[in-house]
Amino acid sequence: MIRILLADDHTTFTELLAGALNREPDLCTVGTAQSARRAVELSRELQPDLIVLDYHLTDGSGLVAVALILAQRPSTRIVMLTGDPSPEVIEQAAALGVCAFLPKDGSLAGLVDTIRHARIGSFSLHPSLMVQLSTQRQSRILEQPSTSLTRRELDVLALMAEGTEVRVNAQILGISENTCRGYVKSILAKLDAHSQLQAVVNATKLGLLEVREHA
């Protein structure tokens, strides 16, 4: 059972989402919060497996809550939602350690699927958000040039962008899991990233990933 904390400043949305998640056999909502302060408190008290957190909360940015929650419990998986995503917010969330970033008007099925995958270590960046990132010019020069990625690293990067597990990616590429993890580590270093999500964000801005806008 995946124990979930919901943090959103819209009570009706939170109640509807909690009801929908609780109907899933493997998901359970253990608490709700409307403010960043309360989200941090409940994370500490309830120790949920995963937190679905809105970027906008009653007392400010959800990014503040993300930073405080992960400082207390680094293993917590956080899925961030927002109604008005911007490339800057996506980059900040990825840098802090959010494991998934989704538009608030996305499908319930998509959110449920993301929650299940996030719990086992996967990450997700919605295709529509990748399109936004791909239109932005790189605002700063990374320490390592983009051309330093090898052909195999680019293959691994493309699979990383799909959000699948390292184990699955290794099978697809016909290499060992340890070798695949080595490539992931190298990619993160070259793209100046601290997580796979941040690596995908940086790679998308650099034009290293082919982005297709989903209908």
N, CA, C and O of each residue as an XYZ file, in Angstrom:
860
protein
N       0.836     -1.202      0.000
C       0.000      0.000      0.000
C       0.875      1.257      0.000
O       1.769      1.396      0.834
N       0.615      2.158     -0.927
C       1.352      3.421     -1.007
C       0.587      4.484     -0.212
O      -0.551      4.823     -0.535
N       1.233      4.994      0.821
C       0.608      5.979      1.697
C       0.928      7.383      1.159
O       2.091      7.746      0.988
N      -0.135      8.161      0.897
C       0.017      9.432      0.185
C      -0.491     10.607      1.019
O      -1.552     10.538      1.640
N       0.285     11.676      1.018
C      -0.125     12.948      1.605
C      -0.427     13.910      0.459
O       0.363     14.034     -0.477
N      -1.574     14.592      0.534
C      -1.962     15.555     -0.491
C      -1.820     16.966      0.060
O      -2.265     17.246      1.174
N      -1.206     17.851     -0.708
C      -1.054     19.250     -0.296
C      -1.481     20.154     -1.447
O      -0.814     20.219     -2.480
N      -2.603     20.853     -1.258
C      -3.150     21.715     -2.303
C      -4.018     22.779     -1.640
O      -4.679     22.510     -0.638
N      -4.014     23.991     -2.203
C      -4.772     25.079     -1.585
C      -6.243     25.095     -1.982
O      -7.000     25.935     -1.496
N      -6.662     24.185     -2.856
C      -8.069     24.086     -3.247
C      -8.696     22.859     -2.574
O      -8.416     21.721     -2.950
N      -9.543     23.108     -1.581
C     -10.121     22.023     -0.792
C     -10.927     21.045     -1.628
O     -10.816     19.832     -1.446
N     -11.738     21.562     -2.542
C     -12.577     20.691     -3.367
C     -11.725     19.757     -4.209
O     -12.013     18.563     -4.299
N     -10.677     20.294     -4.827
C      -9.779     19.473     -5.643
C      -9.145     18.381     -4.792
O      -9.057     17.226     -5.210
N      -8.703     18.757     -3.592
C      -8.045     17.797     -2.702
C      -8.999     16.680     -2.308
O      -8.618     15.509     -2.304
N     -10.236     17.032     -1.976
C     -11.211     16.031     -1.565
C     -11.536     15.065     -2.698
O     -11.636     13.856     -2.490
N     -11.701     15.618     -3.903
C     -12.003     14.766     -5.055
C     -10.830     13.842     -5.372
O     -11.020     12.663     -5.669
N      -9.629     14.383     -5.306
C      -8.449     13.572     -5.597
C      -8.258     12.487     -4.548
O      -7.936     11.346     -4.879
N      -8.456     12.845     -3.281
C      -8.322     11.862     -2.205
C      -9.312     10.716     -2.399
O      -8.960      9.548     -2.234
N     -10.547     11.053     -2.749
C     -11.557     10.021     -2.974
C     -11.181      9.099     -4.122
O     -11.353      7.883     -4.039
N     -10.668      9.687     -5.186
C     -10.278      8.894     -6.357
C      -9.097      7.975     -6.039
O      -9.087      6.810     -6.435
N      -8.109      8.503     -5.326
C      -6.938      7.696     -4.986
C      -7.302      6.566     -4.027
O      -6.775      5.458     -4.136
N      -8.198      6.847     -3.096
C      -8.583      5.835     -2.105
C      -9.379      4.686     -2.730
O      -9.518      3.625     -2.121
N      -9.893      4.891     -3.925
C     -10.604      3.804     -4.610
C      -9.646      2.834     -5.298
O     -10.043      1.755     -5.737
N      -8.388      3.236     -5.384
C      -7.387      2.339     -5.965
C      -6.948      1.328     -4.894
O      -6.719      1.712     -3.747
N      -6.829      0.060     -5.249
C      -6.531     -0.972     -4.242
C      -5.174     -0.839     -3.552
O      -4.994     -1.342     -2.443
N      -4.226     -0.171     -4.194
C      -2.876     -0.080     -3.642
C      -2.493      1.327     -3.180
O      -1.335      1.579     -2.848
N      -3.470      2.249     -3.160
C      -3.200      3.626     -2.771
C      -4.059      4.031     -1.579
O      -5.202      3.593     -1.451
N      -3.499      4.873     -0.705
C      -4.232      5.315      0.482
C      -3.816      6.734      0.852
O      -2.635      6.996      1.081
N      -4.778      7.649      0.911
C      -4.500      9.024      1.326
C      -4.487      9.087      2.847
O      -5.492      8.775      3.485
N      -3.364      9.486      3.435
C      -3.237      9.489      4.894
C      -3.421     10.882      5.500
O      -3.521     11.012      6.720
N      -3.467     11.918      4.668
C      -3.639     13.259      5.202
C      -3.690     14.292      4.091
O      -3.289     14.028      2.957
N      -4.192     15.481      4.435
C      -4.249     16.577      3.469
C      -3.777     17.866      4.144
O      -3.900     18.033      5.357
N      -3.236     18.770      3.331
C      -2.763     20.056      3.835
C      -3.042     21.126      2.785
O      -3.100     20.840      1.589
N      -3.214     22.361      3.250
C      -3.445     23.473      2.330
C      -2.255     24.441      2.301
O      -2.141     25.263      1.392
N      -1.387     24.342      3.283
C      -0.247     25.258      3.372
C       1.060     24.492      3.358
O       1.094     23.298      3.654
N       2.138     25.185      3.013
C       3.465     24.576      3.021
C       3.838     24.163      4.442
O       4.389     23.085      4.664
N       3.530     25.032      5.397
C       3.862     24.742      6.794
C       3.191     23.451      7.256
O       3.830     22.606      7.882
N       1.893     23.298      6.946
C       1.162     22.112      7.370
C       1.662     20.865      6.639
O       1.711     19.779      7.217
N       2.029     21.022      5.379
C       2.550     19.887      4.612
C       3.833     19.360      5.247
O       4.035     18.150      5.344
N       4.696     20.276      5.677
C       5.949     19.875      6.325
C       5.659     19.168      7.645
O       6.274     18.149      7.957
N       4.718     19.715      8.419
C       4.351     19.112      9.704
C       3.808     17.696      9.520
O       4.220     16.769     10.216
N       2.868     17.538      8.563
C       2.246     16.232      8.347
C       3.226     15.227      7.760
O       3.135     14.030      8.034
N       4.161     15.713      6.954
C       5.184     14.810      6.428
C       5.999     14.219      7.568
O       6.332     13.033      7.559
N       6.316     15.053      8.545
C       7.099     14.597      9.690
C       6.269     13.666     10.580
O       6.780     12.660     11.072
N       4.981     14.001     10.788
C       4.140     13.220     11.691
C       3.675     11.895     11.072
O       3.698     10.854     11.728
N       3.253     11.947      9.804
C       2.645     10.778      9.165
C       3.644      9.928      8.390
O       3.391      8.748      8.142
N       4.769     10.510      8.008
C       5.801      9.818      7.235
C       5.212      9.064      6.036
O       5.351      7.844      5.941
N       4.566      9.777      5.136
C       3.984      9.129      3.949
C       5.068      8.624      3.005
O       6.213      9.075      3.051
N       4.688      7.683      2.151
C       5.626      7.191      1.140
C       5.827      8.227      0.042
O       6.909      8.349     -0.533
N       4.761      8.966     -0.233
C       4.780      9.892     -1.361
C       3.867     11.091     -1.071
O       2.846     10.963     -0.396
N       4.255     12.243     -1.592
C       3.458     13.459     -1.411
C       3.098     14.028     -2.777
O       3.970     14.234     -3.621
N       1.813     14.280     -2.987
C       1.349     14.992     -4.180
C       1.138     16.431     -3.737
O       0.274     16.710     -2.906
N       1.921     17.333     -4.286
C       1.989     18.694     -3.755
C       1.830     19.719     -4.872
O       2.485     19.635     -5.911
N       0.945     20.691     -4.638
C       0.716     21.756     -5.610
C       1.801     22.817     -5.480
O       2.314     23.061     -4.388
N       2.147     23.446     -6.601
C       3.147     24.514     -6.555
C       2.636     25.714     -5.767
O       3.403     26.366     -5.058
N       1.339     26.008     -5.890
C       0.745     27.147     -5.181
C       0.035     26.660     -3.917
O      -0.920     25.889     -4.006
N       0.488     27.099     -2.747
C      -0.158     26.783     -1.480
C      -0.564     28.082     -0.792
O      -0.137     29.162     -1.200
N      -1.376     27.982      0.239
C      -1.954     29.186      0.845
C      -0.917     30.131      1.430
O      -1.149     31.339      1.486
N       0.220     29.607      1.865
C       1.234     30.468      2.468
C       2.462     30.641      1.580
O       3.524     31.040      2.058
N       2.321     30.344      0.289
C       3.432     30.588     -0.621
C       3.743     29.422     -1.530
O       2.888     28.575     -1.789
N       4.965     29.383     -2.012
C       5.391     28.387     -2.986
C       5.557     26.996     -2.378
O       6.084     26.838     -1.277
N       5.095     25.999     -3.119
C       5.279     24.630     -2.690
C       6.734     24.204     -2.710
O       7.100     23.204     -2.092
N       7.572     24.962     -3.422
C       8.999     24.636     -3.472
C       9.637     24.757     -2.089
O      10.580     24.034     -1.768
N       9.119     25.673     -1.277
C       9.625     25.815      0.099
C       9.350     24.538      0.870
O      10.205     24.040      1.603
N       8.137     24.013      0.693
C       7.770     22.763      1.371
C       8.646     21.617      0.894
O       9.086     20.793      1.696
N       8.902     21.561     -0.413
C       9.749     20.503     -0.967
C      11.125     20.513     -0.305
O      11.623     19.473      0.127
N      11.725     21.684     -0.229
C      13.068     21.799      0.347
C      13.086     21.344      1.801
O      13.994     20.620      2.211
N      12.099     21.758      2.581
C      12.051     21.409      4.006
C      11.743     19.929      4.209
O      12.343     19.282      5.068
N      10.826     19.397      3.434
C      10.451     17.984      3.565
C      11.630     17.079      3.224
O      11.914     16.126      3.950
N      12.314     17.374      2.125
C      13.430     16.525      1.715
C      14.646     16.702      2.606
O      15.484     15.804      2.698
N      14.752     17.848      3.262
C      15.832     18.040      4.227
C      15.608     17.138      5.443
O      16.562     16.618      6.023
N      14.335     16.958      5.824
C      13.996     16.114      6.969
C      13.979     14.631      6.598
O      14.481     13.788      7.342
N      13.392     14.325      5.430
C      13.231     12.928      5.004
C      13.598     12.804      3.527
O      12.712     12.834      2.673
N      14.873     12.668      3.214
C      15.346     12.640      1.823
C      14.733     11.530      0.968
O      14.695     11.639     -0.258
N      14.257     10.476      1.605
C      13.707      9.354      0.837
C      12.278      9.600      0.365
O      11.750      8.814     -0.421
N      11.644     10.672      0.827
C      10.265     10.965      0.452
C      10.169     11.255     -1.040
O      10.951     12.041     -1.574
N       9.214     10.623     -1.712
C       8.977     10.873     -3.129
C       7.924     11.975     -3.261
O       6.867     11.904     -2.634
N       8.209     12.983     -4.070
C       7.296     14.115     -4.216
C       6.908     14.301     -5.679
O       7.763     14.443     -6.552
N       5.591     14.298     -5.928
C       5.037     14.595     -7.246
C       4.442     15.991     -7.173
O       3.539     16.237     -6.374
N       4.935     16.904     -7.995
C       4.450     18.289     -7.964
C       3.462     18.547     -9.089
O       3.681     18.146    -10.232
N       2.366     19.225     -8.745
C       1.355     19.630     -9.712
C       1.329     21.150     -9.809
O       1.658     21.846     -8.849
N       0.938     21.658    -10.967
C       0.741     23.094    -11.080
C      -0.206     23.403    -12.229
O      -0.237     22.696    -13.236
N      -0.981     24.475    -12.060
C      -1.899     24.891    -13.101
C      -1.261     25.811    -14.118
O      -1.791     25.980    -15.216
N      -0.135     26.408    -13.774
C       0.538     27.334    -14.691
C       2.047     27.099    -14.667
O       2.803     27.916    -14.143
N       2.473     25.975    -15.239
C       3.907     25.632    -15.207
C       4.749     26.586    -16.036
O       4.303     27.084    -17.070
N       5.944     26.833    -15.586
C       6.902     27.628    -16.346
C       8.221     26.866    -16.331
O       8.478     26.107    -15.396
N       9.063     27.052    -17.347
C      10.354     26.356    -17.369
C      11.179     26.622    -16.122
O      11.881     25.732    -15.641
N      11.101     27.836    -15.594
C      11.880     28.182    -14.400
C      11.441     27.362    -13.196
O      12.274     26.875    -12.431
N      10.124     27.211    -13.028
C       9.601     26.441    -11.899
C       9.970     24.968    -12.044
O      10.334     24.320    -11.062
N       9.877     24.437    -13.264
C      10.236     23.042    -13.500
C      11.692     22.799    -13.150
O      12.027     21.800    -12.515
N      12.560     23.719    -13.567
C      13.991     23.580    -13.267
C      14.246     23.622    -11.763
O      15.027     22.827    -11.240
N      13.590     24.548    -11.072
C      13.783     24.667     -9.623
C      13.310     23.408     -8.913
O      13.984     22.913     -8.010
N      12.157     22.887     -9.313
C      11.610     21.688     -8.677
C      12.520     20.493     -8.900
O      12.767     19.714     -7.980
N      13.021     20.347    -10.124
C      13.924     19.232    -10.427
C      15.210     19.340     -9.629
O      15.733     18.337     -9.143
N      15.723     20.561     -9.495
C      16.966     20.771     -8.747
C      16.791     20.432     -7.270
O      17.727     19.955     -6.629
N      15.604     20.674     -6.727
C      15.348     20.398     -5.309
C      15.177     18.908     -5.029
O      15.404     18.462     -3.904
N      14.781     18.136     -6.038
C      14.636     16.701     -5.825
C      13.248     16.151     -6.054
O      12.977     15.006     -5.691
N      12.346     16.944     -6.656
C      11.022     16.434     -7.009
C      11.196     15.304     -8.021
O      12.030     15.402     -8.921
N      10.416     14.233     -7.880
C      10.605     13.092     -8.770
C       9.652     13.100     -9.959
O       9.827     12.325    -10.899
N       8.639     13.977     -9.925
C       7.727     14.079    -11.057
C       7.083     15.459    -11.055
O       6.848     16.051    -10.002
N       6.803     15.960    -12.258
C       6.199     17.279    -12.395
C       5.117     17.167    -13.457
O       5.395     16.853    -14.614
N       3.865     17.432    -13.047
C       2.728     17.235    -13.936
C       1.823     18.462    -13.966
O       1.722     19.177    -12.970
N       1.162     18.714    -15.099
C       0.183     19.801    -15.150
C      -1.056     19.403    -14.345
O      -1.435     18.232    -14.322
N      -1.677     20.368    -13.694
C      -2.806     20.069    -12.822
C      -4.027     19.609    -13.602
O      -4.899     18.934    -13.055
N      -4.091     19.974    -14.879
C      -5.238     19.576    -15.691
C      -5.004     18.255    -16.413
O      -5.742     17.913    -17.337
N      -3.974     17.504    -15.993
C      -3.714     16.196    -16.591
C      -4.741     15.169    -16.143
O      -5.581     15.452    -15.289
N      -4.674     13.986    -16.717
C      -5.653     12.940    -16.407
C      -5.379     12.288    -15.061
O      -4.239     12.246    -14.598
N      -6.442     11.778    -14.436
C      -6.299     11.042    -13.183
C      -5.500      9.768    -13.410
O      -4.666      9.394    -12.585
N      -5.758      9.101    -14.537
C      -5.030      7.866    -14.843
C      -3.532      8.133    -14.948
O      -2.712      7.332    -14.500
N      -3.190      9.274    -15.547
C      -1.782      9.626    -15.673
C      -1.140      9.875    -14.326
O       0.002      9.478    -14.093
N      -1.877     10.537    -13.430
C      -1.356     10.809    -12.094
C      -1.177      9.515    -11.307
O      -0.149      9.317    -10.658
N      -2.161      8.645    -11.362
C      -2.077      7.369    -10.648
C      -0.888      6.550    -11.144
O      -0.153      5.965    -10.350
N      -0.709      6.515    -12.455
C       0.419      5.788    -13.033
C       1.743      6.390    -12.576
O       2.687      5.664    -12.265
N       1.808      7.718    -12.537
C       3.021      8.400    -12.089
C       3.320      8.087    -10.632
O       4.475      7.853    -10.274
N       2.296      8.080     -9.787
C       2.465      7.768     -8.368
C       3.057      6.377     -8.192
O       3.996      6.187     -7.418
N       2.509      5.415     -8.908
C       2.987      4.035     -8.767
C       4.434      3.898     -9.223
O       5.229      3.212     -8.582
N       4.770      4.543    -10.316
C       6.143      4.456    -10.818
C       7.110      5.242     -9.933
O       8.248      4.823     -9.720
N       6.651      6.382     -9.420
C       7.517      7.196     -8.567
C       7.875      6.446     -7.292
O       8.986      6.583     -6.781
N       6.958      5.669     -6.787
C       7.196      4.943     -5.538
C       8.336      3.950     -5.668
O       9.033      3.670     -4.693
N       8.533      3.411     -6.873
C       9.584      2.406     -7.045
C      10.854      3.011     -7.636
O      11.751      2.289     -8.072
N      10.923      4.347     -7.647
C      12.171      4.989     -8.039
C      12.182      5.651     -9.398
O      13.186      6.257     -9.773
N      11.096      5.555    -10.150
C      11.053      6.201    -11.457
C      10.715      7.680    -11.302
O      10.395      8.143    -10.207
N      10.788      8.408    -12.400
C      10.455      9.823    -12.377
C       9.654     10.162    -13.620
O       9.566      9.348    -14.540
N       9.066     11.357    -13.661
C       8.222     11.700    -14.800
C       8.187     13.200    -15.033
O       8.078     13.995    -14.099
N       8.284     13.563    -16.307
C       8.081     14.942    -16.730
C       7.083     14.883    -17.875
O       7.362     14.277    -18.910
N       5.919     15.506    -17.700
C       4.854     15.420    -18.690
C       5.342     15.915    -20.055
O       6.056     16.915    -20.126
N       4.965     15.225    -21.139
C       5.403     15.637    -22.483
C       5.122     17.096    -22.813
O       5.934     17.747    -23.471
N       3.983     17.620    -22.365
C       3.663     19.019    -22.661
C       4.649     19.969    -21.991
O       4.929     21.049    -22.512
N       5.173     19.569    -20.843
C       6.152     20.401    -20.148
C       7.520     20.300    -20.817
O       8.289     21.261    -20.813
N       7.820     19.141    -21.389
C       9.068     18.992    -22.127
C       9.068     19.884    -23.363
O      10.104     20.424    -23.751
N       7.886     20.034    -23.984
C       7.773     20.918    -25.142
C       8.088     22.352    -24.744
O       8.787     23.061    -25.467
N       7.569     22.785    -23.582
C       7.852     24.138    -23.111
C       9.345     24.341    -22.892
O       9.909     25.371    -23.263
N       9.970     23.348    -22.289
C      11.405     23.458    -22.021
C      12.216     23.526    -23.316
O      13.199     24.261    -23.407
N      11.795     22.757    -24.303
C      12.557     22.681    -25.546
C      12.547     23.993    -26.311
O      13.403     24.220    -27.165
N      11.585     24.860    -26.012
C      11.509     26.141    -26.710
C      12.342     27.222    -26.032
O      12.502     28.323    -26.559
N      12.861     26.897    -24.872
C      13.647     27.882    -24.130
C      15.117     27.798    -24.507
O      15.651     26.706    -24.700
N      15.763     28.930    -24.611
C      17.199     28.939    -24.853
C      17.923     28.637    -23.542
O      17.456     29.003    -22.464
N      19.051     27.973    -23.649
C      19.860     27.689    -22.466
C      20.305     28.995    -21.838
O      20.937     29.825    -22.492
N      19.970     29.179    -20.553
C      20.240     30.459    -19.891
C      21.652     30.559    -19.320
O      22.121     31.650    -18.993
N      22.320     29.422    -19.202
C      23.687     29.470    -18.692
C      24.479     28.343    -19.316
O      23.901     27.381    -19.823
N      25.785     28.449    -19.284
C      26.656     27.452    -19.880
C      26.964     26.383    -18.845
O      27.452     26.688    -17.757
N      26.680     25.137    -19.180
C      26.976     24.049    -18.269
C      28.472     23.795    -18.250
O      29.177     24.096    -19.214
N      28.946     23.242    -17.151
C      30.379     23.019    -17.011
C      30.910     22.073    -18.082
O      32.040     22.225    -18.546
N      30.091     21.095    -18.474
C      30.512     20.147    -19.499
C      29.751     20.446    -20.784
O      28.542     20.668    -20.718
N      30.392     20.463    -21.945
C      29.690     20.716    -23.196
C      28.761     19.563    -23.536
O      29.044     18.413    -23.201
N      27.630     19.872    -24.215
C      26.657     18.840    -24.532
C      27.251     17.763    -25.424
O      26.838     16.606    -25.342
N      28.213     18.116    -26.276
C      28.798     17.152    -27.204
C      29.645     16.104    -26.494
O      30.100     15.152    -27.129
N      29.869     16.260    -25.181
C      30.691     15.307    -24.455
C      29.945     14.012    -24.159
O      30.560     13.042    -23.716
N      28.622     13.972    -24.394
C      27.885     12.736    -24.195
C      28.196     11.762    -25.332
O      28.155     12.122    -26.508
N      28.503     10.537    -24.956
C      28.791      9.514    -25.960
C      27.487      9.007    -26.580
O      26.397      9.307    -26.093
N      27.616      8.244    -27.649
C      26.448      7.680    -28.315
C      25.645      6.816    -27.345
O      24.417      6.895    -27.308
N      26.336      5.995    -26.565
C      25.631      5.125    -25.620
C      24.961      5.939    -24.519
O      23.855      5.609    -24.089
N      25.620      6.996    -24.061
C      25.015      7.860    -23.049
C      23.756      8.534    -23.589
O      22.784      8.719    -22.857
N      23.776      8.900    -24.864
C      22.585      9.490    -25.475
C      21.456      8.463    -25.559
O      20.286      8.809    -25.396
N      21.806      7.204    -25.813
C      20.799      6.137    -25.821
C      20.153      5.994    -24.441
O      18.933      5.885    -24.316
N      21.003      5.996    -23.410
C      20.506      5.876    -22.037
C      19.662      7.095    -21.675
O      18.618      6.967    -21.036
N      20.117      8.270    -22.086
C      19.385      9.504    -21.808
C      17.983      9.463    -22.418
O      17.013      9.864    -21.776
N      17.877      8.978    -23.656
C      16.576      8.895    -24.320
C      15.624      7.980    -23.550
O      14.433      8.271    -23.438
N      16.150      6.877    -23.021
C      15.322      5.963    -22.232
C      14.987      6.567    -20.867
O      13.892      6.363    -20.344
N      15.929      7.304    -20.299
C      15.663      7.996    -19.034
C      14.464      8.921    -19.174
O      13.643      9.030    -18.263
N      14.370      9.587    -20.320
C      13.287     10.537    -20.550
C      11.922      9.861    -20.589
O      10.893     10.511    -20.404
N      11.920      8.541    -20.831
C      10.658      7.797    -20.823
C      10.190      7.503    -19.399
O       9.039      7.122    -19.185
N      11.089      7.682    -18.427
C      10.716      7.495    -17.035
C      10.724      6.057    -16.557
O      10.203      5.765    -15.480
N      11.303      5.156    -17.332
C      11.334      3.755    -16.922
C      12.508      3.478    -15.994
O      13.438      4.280    -15.897
N      12.459      2.345    -15.317
C      13.483      1.990    -14.345
C      14.813      1.676    -15.035
O      14.843      1.291    -16.204
N      15.893      1.845    -14.303
C      17.226      1.526    -14.819
C      17.295      0.063    -15.227
O      17.893     -0.271    -16.250
N      16.690     -0.802    -14.439
C      16.708     -2.243    -14.739
C      16.103     -2.517    -16.115
O      16.645     -3.295    -16.899
N      14.976     -1.870    -16.395
C      14.302     -2.055    -17.690
C      15.144     -1.475    -18.822
O      15.270     -2.087    -19.883
N      15.719     -0.294    -18.595
C      16.555      0.331    -19.618
C      17.757     -0.537    -19.956
O      18.156     -0.635    -21.117
N      18.336     -1.170    -18.931
C      19.484     -2.052    -19.146
C      19.094     -3.234    -20.028
O      19.855     -3.635    -20.909
N      17.912     -3.789    -19.791
C      17.438     -4.911    -20.592
C      17.228     -4.496    -22.047
O      17.573     -5.234    -22.969
N      16.661     -3.307    -22.239
C      16.413     -2.815    -23.595
C      17.714     -2.652    -24.369
O      17.795     -2.967    -25.556
N      18.736     -2.151    -23.667
C      20.021     -1.886    -24.309
C      20.940     -3.112    -24.353
O      21.981     -3.092    -25.010
N      20.550     -4.162    -23.658
C      21.361     -5.377    -23.662
C      22.644     -5.248    -22.866
O      23.665     -5.838    -23.217
N      22.588     -4.458    -21.771
C      23.756     -4.279    -20.912
C      23.369     -4.623    -19.479
O      22.186     -4.786    -19.181
N      24.348     -4.735    -18.594
C      24.041     -5.055    -17.200
C      23.459     -3.832    -16.498
O      23.660     -2.696    -16.926
N      22.737     -4.090    -15.414
C      22.147     -2.994    -14.652
C      23.221     -2.078    -14.073
O      23.057     -0.858    -14.049
N      24.319     -2.668    -13.609
C      25.416     -1.863    -13.060
C      26.041     -0.962    -14.125
O      26.382      0.189    -13.855
N      26.185     -1.497    -15.326
C      26.732     -0.696    -16.419
C      25.793      0.464    -16.743
O      26.236      1.590    -16.970
N      24.509      0.179    -16.760
C      23.527      1.221    -17.049
C      23.557      2.301    -15.971
O      23.465      3.491    -16.275
N      23.685      1.888    -14.723
C      23.768      2.870    -13.635
C      25.028      3.725    -13.780
O      25.030      4.904    -13.426
N      26.087      3.126    -14.297
C      27.306      3.880    -14.530
C      27.100      4.964    -15.581
O      27.597      6.081    -15.442
N      26.364      4.620    -16.632
C      26.051      5.610    -17.655
C      25.189      6.739    -17.078
O      25.400      7.913    -17.383
N      24.221      6.368    -16.247
C      23.343      7.383    -15.628
C      24.173      8.337    -14.781
O      23.986      9.553    -14.831
N      25.083      7.780    -14.010
C      25.948      8.615    -13.164
C      26.773      9.575    -14.004
O      26.926     10.745    -13.652
N      27.304      9.079    -15.115
C      28.105      9.917    -16.010
C      27.262     11.020    -16.642
O      27.712     12.160    -16.765
N      26.038     10.676    -17.042
C      25.135     11.658    -17.655
C      24.808     12.774    -16.671
O      24.816     13.951    -17.032
N      24.522     12.401    -15.426
C      24.203     13.403    -14.415
C      25.375     14.362    -14.212
O      25.183     15.571    -14.085
N      26.574     13.818    -14.184
C      27.760     14.658    -13.984
C      27.951     15.618    -15.162
O      28.221     16.803    -14.966
N      27.810     15.100    -16.380
C      28.038     15.923    -17.560
C      26.964     16.986    -17.761
O      27.235     18.040    -18.336
N      25.739     16.714    -17.286
C      24.651     17.666    -17.447
C      24.439     18.511    -16.187
O      23.445     19.227    -16.068
N      25.384     18.417    -15.253
C      25.320     19.220    -14.037
C      23.990     19.020    -13.319
O      23.331     19.981    -12.923
N      23.607     17.749    -13.158
C      22.308     17.413    -12.577
C      22.489     16.554    -11.325
O      23.453     15.799    -11.203
N      21.542     16.690    -10.405
C      21.580     15.927     -9.163
C      20.548     14.804     -9.150
O      20.502     14.018     -8.205
N      19.726     14.722    -10.184
C      18.718     13.673    -10.280
C      18.457     13.396    -11.756
O      18.829     14.187    -12.623
N      17.814     12.267    -12.027
C      17.490     11.944    -13.411
C      16.505     12.955    -13.993
O      16.609     13.313    -15.166
N      15.555     13.416    -13.190
C      14.604     14.410    -13.677
C      15.326     15.692    -14.069
O      15.043     16.269    -15.119
N      16.256     16.140    -13.230
C      17.001     17.345    -13.546
C      17.853     17.145    -14.801
O      18.018     18.075    -15.589
N      18.389     15.949    -14.989
C      19.176     15.665    -16.188
C      18.313     15.773    -17.437
O      18.744     16.325    -18.450
N      17.097     15.247    -17.366
C      16.187     15.322    -18.516
C      15.792     16.770    -18.795
O      15.707     17.186    -19.950
N      15.551     17.536    -17.724
C      15.220     18.958    -17.890
C      16.361     19.677    -18.608
O      16.133     20.393    -19.583
N      17.592     19.483    -18.124
C      18.748     20.142    -18.735
C      18.968     19.679    -20.174
O      19.266     20.485    -21.056
N      18.817     18.378    -20.401
C      19.031     17.830    -21.740
C      17.988     18.353    -22.724
O      18.301     18.609    -23.887
N      16.760     18.510    -22.262
C      15.699     19.028    -23.129
C      15.998     20.455    -23.554
O      15.815     20.813    -24.717
N      16.459     21.270    -22.613
C      16.803     22.656    -22.935
C      17.977     22.734    -23.898
O      18.070     23.669    -24.694
N      18.873     21.755    -23.827
C      20.040     21.738    -24.697
C      19.743     21.142    -26.073
O      20.594     21.146    -26.962
N      18.519     20.630    -26.231
C      18.169     20.044    -27.515
C      18.708     18.648    -27.722
O      18.819     18.189    -28.859
N      19.048     17.955    -26.627
C      19.606     16.605    -26.730
C      18.527     15.535    -26.820
O      18.824     14.377    -27.113
N      17.271     15.916    -26.568
C      16.174     14.960    -26.616
C      15.161     15.390    -27.660
O      14.843     16.572    -27.783
N      14.654     14.415    -28.412
C      13.605     14.694    -29.381
C      12.291     14.814    -28.627
O      11.903     13.896    -27.904
N      11.611     15.927    -28.788
C      10.381     16.186    -28.048
C       9.201     16.189    -29.001
O       9.184     16.906    -30.001
N       8.212     15.365    -28.664
C       6.986     15.329    -29.465
C       5.831     15.805    -28.595
O       5.663     15.337    -27.469
N       5.049     16.719    -29.108
C       3.905     17.219    -28.363
C       2.761     16.253    -28.519
O       2.321     15.969    -29.633
N       2.278     15.745    -27.399
C       1.179     14.783    -27.428
C      -0.147     15.502    -27.593
O      -0.342     16.605    -27.081
N      -1.036     14.873    -28.302
C      -2.359     15.480    -28.498
C      -3.170     15.370    -27.231
O      -4.314     15.822    -27.189
